[in-house]
Amino acid sequence: SVVREDLNRVVCVAFSPDGRFVYASAWMPPNLTVFARDAKTGKLDHKQTLTDDTLAGATSLSISQDGKLAVAAAFQSKTVVLFSRDAKTGQLTQTDIARDGENGVRLAFPVEAAFSPDSRFVYVLDDEVPAGGGAIAAFRVSDLKLVLSSTDEGKDGCYSGARGIALHPDGKTIFVASDRPGALVVADRDPETGKTRVLQVIKDEEGDVHGLGGAMGVALSPDGRFVYVSAGRFRGDDAVTVFQVGADGRLLFVQELINGRGDF
């Protein structure tokens, strides 16, 4: 065991694409930590700790698929922070900050950030507390800067309590798990402009679906054919629900596993 005070309240772990480095974010104190990873033993060796008030409340840290960038979303500072990444050392260098109220950016409660498959865009889930709404903010990465592309507020509060995001490998579809409405949102994505629009909203207790109450996490199978949603972190159904991705990007119900209620 190794004692590290910079891991207090650590909430997120991410790998570099080559698996040589591990990155962790802690929201109190505001730290990002970099470790080198031994491929044989799996053990970690500390390389860098970044501490900055712009990372206050950092609950999300993602590495781009090309391995050149990293991004963190921080709800207390209402920021999205972009980093360049040294592929040899794994270390991060801050290159830009998108802040609430600057350059048209609205970030009331940014909690999750993810790169597009081509690493050209960053998508941020913003839960607009206490207003009760929510949005996906899209940023183009240009010359190591974050340039706001669009803000998609969805419809009928479908992004309220948005907590989980996943992008399809083809770059054309985004999936968002929203806690308060108990919903999985399917959004079309324009790969050139980065803009998104709601294609489908699947809600708990509609049709065959009974396991999306308190939806929090969403993930795709490696082949992009299936979507898996977890629910129940704060409240809800304590369930995992499975959907199949149709040819048009819309989802078809496959199965749900609900704690205490069996497999449907």
C-alpha positions in Angstrom: 0.0 0.0 0.0 1.2 3.5 -0.8 -0.2 6.6 1.0 -1.0 9.5 -1.3 -2.8 12.6 -0.1 -3.4 13.8 -3.7 -5.9 10.9 -4.1 -8.3 12.2 -1.5 -11.9 12.1 -3.0 -10.6 10.5 -6.2 -13.6 9.7 -8.4 -12.3 8.9 -11.9 -9.6 6.7 -13.5 -8.6 6.7 -17.2 -6.0 4.9 -19.3 -3.9 6.2 -22.1 -4.7 4.4 -25.4 -1.4 2.5 -25.3 -2.1 1.4 -21.7 1.2 2.7 -20.4 -0.2 5.5 -18.2 -3.1 5.8 -15.8 -4.8 9.2 -14.9 -6.9 10.0 -11.9 -9.1 13.0 -11.0 -10.0 14.0 -7.4 -12.6 16.7 -6.7 -11.4 17.7 -3.2 -8.7 18.9 -3.3 -8.7 19.6 -7.0 -6.1 17.3 -8.4 -5.2 15.4 -11.5 -2.6 12.6 -11.0 -0.5 10.8 -13.6 1.0 7.3 -13.0 3.2 5.1 -15.2 1.9 1.6 -15.4 4.1 -1.6 -15.4 2.5 -3.9 -18.0 3.8 -7.0 -16.3 2.9 -6.3 -12.7 0.1 -3.8 -13.2 1.7 -1.6 -10.5 1.7 2.2 -10.8 4.5 4.7 -10.4 3.6 8.4 -9.7 4.8 10.8 -12.3 2.8 14.1 -11.9 0.2 15.8 -9.8 -1.6 18.9 -11.1 -3.4 21.0 -8.5 -5.4 24.1 -9.6 -8.6 25.9 -8.5 -9.9 25.5 -12.1 -10.2 21.8 -11.3 -12.4 22.2 -8.3 -15.0 19.6 -8.4 -13.3 17.6 -11.2 -15.5 14.5 -11.6 -14.5 13.5 -15.1 -11.2 13.0 -16.9 -10.9 11.6 -20.4 -8.0 10.9 -22.8 -8.5 11.4 -26.5 -8.3 8.3 -28.7 -5.2 9.7 -30.5 -3.5 10.1 -27.1 -2.6 13.7 -27.7 -5.1 15.4 -25.4 -7.0 15.1 -22.1 -10.0 16.9 -20.8 -11.5 17.4 -17.3 -15.0 18.7 -16.3 -15.2 20.4 -12.9 -18.6 21.3 -11.4 -17.5 23.5 -8.6 -15.3 25.9 -10.8 -17.8 25.5 -13.7 -15.0 24.8 -16.1 -13.8 22.4 -18.8 -10.0 22.2 -18.8 -8.1 21.0 -21.9 -4.6 19.5 -21.7 -2.0 18.4 -24.2 -0.4 15.1 -23.4 3.2 13.9 -23.8 3.0 10.4 -25.2 6.5 9.5 -23.9 6.2 10.8 -20.3 2.5 10.7 -20.0 2.5 14.2 -18.4 -0.2 16.8 -19.0 0.1 20.5 -19.8 -2.9 22.8 -19.5 -3.6 24.5 -22.8 -7.1 26.1 -22.4 -10.1 26.6 -20.0 -13.7 27.0 -21.0 -15.5 28.9 -18.2 -19.1 29.6 -17.5 -20.0 33.1 -18.6 -17.1 33.5 -21.0 -17.2 33.5 -24.9 -20.9 32.4 -24.9 -20.2 29.3 -22.7 -22.9 28.3 -20.2 -21.7 25.7 -17.7 -23.9 25.5 -14.6 -22.8 22.1 -13.4 -20.4 20.3 -15.8 -20.0 16.7 -14.6 -18.8 14.6 -17.5 -16.7 15.2 -20.7 -15.8 13.0 -23.6 -13.9 13.2 -26.9 -15.4 12.4 -30.2 -13.8 9.3 -31.8 -11.7 11.5 -34.1 -10.5 13.6 -31.2 -11.7 16.9 -32.9 -14.5 17.6 -30.4 -15.3 17.5 -26.7 -18.8 16.9 -25.4 -19.7 18.1 -21.9 -22.8 17.1 -19.9 -24.0 20.1 -18.0 -26.7 19.5 -15.4 -28.2 23.0 -14.9 -28.8 22.9 -11.2 -30.9 24.5 -9.6 -32.8 25.4 -12.8 -33.5 21.7 -13.3 -32.7 21.5 -17.0 -29.6 20.2 -18.7 -27.6 20.3 -21.9 -24.8 18.8 -24.0 -22.2 21.5 -24.7 -20.0 20.8 -27.8 -16.6 22.3 -28.2 -14.3 22.1 -31.2 -10.6 21.6 -30.4 -8.7 24.1 -32.5 -5.0 24.9 -32.0 -5.2 23.4 -28.5 -8.2 25.7 -27.6 -11.8 24.9 -26.8 -14.2 26.7 -29.1 -17.9 26.4 -28.4 -19.7 24.8 -31.2 -23.2 24.3 -29.9 -25.4 23.9 -26.8 -28.1 21.3 -27.1 -30.8 21.6 -24.4 -32.8 18.7 -25.7 -36.5 18.6 -25.2 -38.8 18.2 -22.2 -35.9 18.2 -19.8 -34.4 15.0 -21.2 -30.9 16.1 -20.1 -31.9 16.9 -16.5 -29.6 15.0 -14.2 -27.4 13.9 -17.1 -24.5 11.8 -15.7 -23.4 9.2 -18.3 -22.2 9.8 -21.9 -21.0 7.4 -24.6 -20.2 8.1 -28.3 -20.7 5.5 -31.0 -17.5 4.5 -32.7 -18.9 5.8 -36.1 -19.0 9.3 -34.5 -22.6 9.8 -35.6 -24.5 9.1 -32.4 -24.3 10.1 -28.7 -26.0 8.3 -25.9 -26.8 10.1 -22.6 -28.1 8.6 -19.3 -30.2 11.1 -17.4 -31.0 10.6 -13.7 -34.0 12.7 -13.0 -36.4 11.8 -15.9 -35.1 8.2 -15.8 -34.2 8.4 -19.4 -31.7 7.3 -22.1 -31.3 9.9 -24.8 -30.1 9.2 -28.3 -28.7 12.2 -30.1 -27.6 12.6 -33.7 -24.2 14.1 -34.1 -22.9 16.0 -37.1 -19.2 14.9 -37.5 -18.2 18.1 -39.3 -19.9 20.8 -37.1 -20.1 18.8 -33.9 -23.7 19.9 -33.3 -26.2 17.4 -31.8 -29.9 17.1 -31.8 -32.2 14.6 -30.0 -33.2 11.6 -32.1 -34.9 9.4 -29.5 -35.8 9.5 -25.8 -36.4 6.2 -24.0 -38.1 6.7 -20.6 -38.6 4.5 -17.6 -42.0 2.8 -17.4 -42.7 3.4 -21.1 -43.3 0.3 -23.3 -41.1 -2.6 -22.3 -38.7 -0.5 -20.3 -38.9 -0.6 -16.4 -35.2 -0.3 -15.4 -34.2 3.3 -16.2 -35.3 4.9 -13.0 -32.2 6.8 -11.7 -30.2 6.1 -14.9 -26.6 7.1 -14.3 -24.1 5.3 -16.6 -24.0 4.2 -20.2 -21.6 2.2 -22.2 -21.3 0.6 -25.7 -20.1 -2.8 -26.6 -16.7 -2.7 -28.5 -18.4 -3.5 -31.8 -20.9 -0.6 -31.3 -24.0 -2.9 -31.6 -25.3 -2.8 -28.1 -25.8 -0.1 -25.4 -25.8 -0.9 -21.6 -27.4 1.4 -19.0 -26.9 1.3 -15.3 -29.4 2.8 -12.9 -29.7 3.3 -9.2 -26.7 5.2 -7.8 -28.8 7.7 -5.9 -32.2 6.2 -6.3 -34.3 4.3 -8.9 -34.4 0.7 -10.1 -30.9 -0.7 -9.3 -30.8 -2.2 -12.8 -28.8 -2.8 -16.0 -30.8 -2.5 -19.2 -29.6 -3.7 -22.7 -30.5 -2.1 -26.0 -29.6 -2.9 -29.6 -28.4 -0.1 -31.9 -30.6 0.0 -35.1 -29.4 0.9 -38.6 -30.8 4.5 -38.1 -29.1 4.9 -34.7 -32.3 4.3 -32.7 -32.4 1.8 -29.9 -34.4 -1.4 -29.6 -35.1 -2.9 -26.2 -33.3 -6.3 -25.6 -33.2 -7.1 -21.8 -33.3 -5.6 -18.3 -31.9 -7.1 -15.1 -33.5 -5.4 -12.1 -32.5 -6.1 -8.5 -35.1 -8.2 -6.8 -37.4 -8.3 -9.8 -35.7 -10.8 -12.1 -34.6 -10.8 -15.7 -37.0 -9.5 -18.4 
